[in-house]
Amino acid sequence: MAHQHTLSWRQDSDDAWSAWADGRIVARITCERQYELVSADGAVRGSHSALGSAQAQLEAWYQWESATGGV
């Protein structure tokens, strides 16, 4: 079984958040017209009407990548 990695979220400013794992940034979310998600490697992108939806997209991807050894 792959090692379980967990994400932690940090609010960087009024309209920006970053996701961290193992001491590195995994993704950023910025609020423009919507919440724009971009992973550090560019593999995951998304536009959402709610911050929680953007976070959920990244967390689902990250869990899958961790389980398959991709992260």
C-alpha positions in Angstrom: 0.0 0.0 0.0 1.3 3.5 -0.9 2.3 5.9 1.8 -0.6 8.2 2.7 0.1 11.9 2.1 -2.1 14.6 3.5 -2.6 18.1 2.1 -2.7 21.1 4.3 -4.2 24.4 3.2 -2.8 27.9 3.8 -4.5 31.2 3.0 -1.8 33.3 1.4 -3.9 36.5 0.9 -7.6 37.5 0.7 -7.9 35.8 -2.6 -5.2 33.1 -2.8 -4.6 29.8 -1.1 -1.9 27.1 -1.4 -2.0 23.4 -0.8 1.1 21.9 0.8 2.3 18.3 1.3 5.6 17.1 2.6 7.0 20.7 2.8 6.2 21.6 -0.8 3.5 23.5 -2.6 1.2 21.1 -4.5 -1.2 23.7 -6.0 -2.6 27.2 -5.8 -6.1 28.5 -5.9 -6.8 32.1 -6.7 -10.1 33.9 -6.7 -10.7 35.9 -9.9 -14.2 35.7 -11.4 -14.2 32.1 -10.0 -11.8 30.0 -7.9 -9.0 29.0 -10.3 -7.1 25.9 -9.3 -3.7 25.1 -10.8 -1.4 22.3 -9.6 2.3 23.0 -9.3 3.1 20.7 -12.2 0.2 22.0 -14.3 -1.5 18.6 -14.5 -4.6 19.7 -12.7 -6.6 22.8 -13.5 -10.2 23.8 -12.7 -12.6 26.7 -12.4 -15.1 26.6 -9.6 -17.8 28.8 -8.2 -16.8 27.8 -4.6 -13.5 27.4 -2.8 -14.5 24.1 -1.3 -15.2 22.7 -4.8 -11.7 23.6 -6.0 -10.2 22.1 -2.9 -12.2 18.9 -3.3 -11.0 18.6 -6.9 -7.4 18.8 -5.9 -7.8 16.5 -2.8 -9.5 13.8 -4.9 -6.7 14.0 -7.5 -4.0 14.0 -4.8 -5.5 11.0 -3.1 -5.6 9.1 -6.4 -2.0 10.1 -7.3 -0.8 9.1 -3.8 -2.5 5.7 -4.0 -1.0 5.0 -7.4 2.5 6.2 -6.5 2.3 9.2 -8.7 3.0 11.8 -5.9 
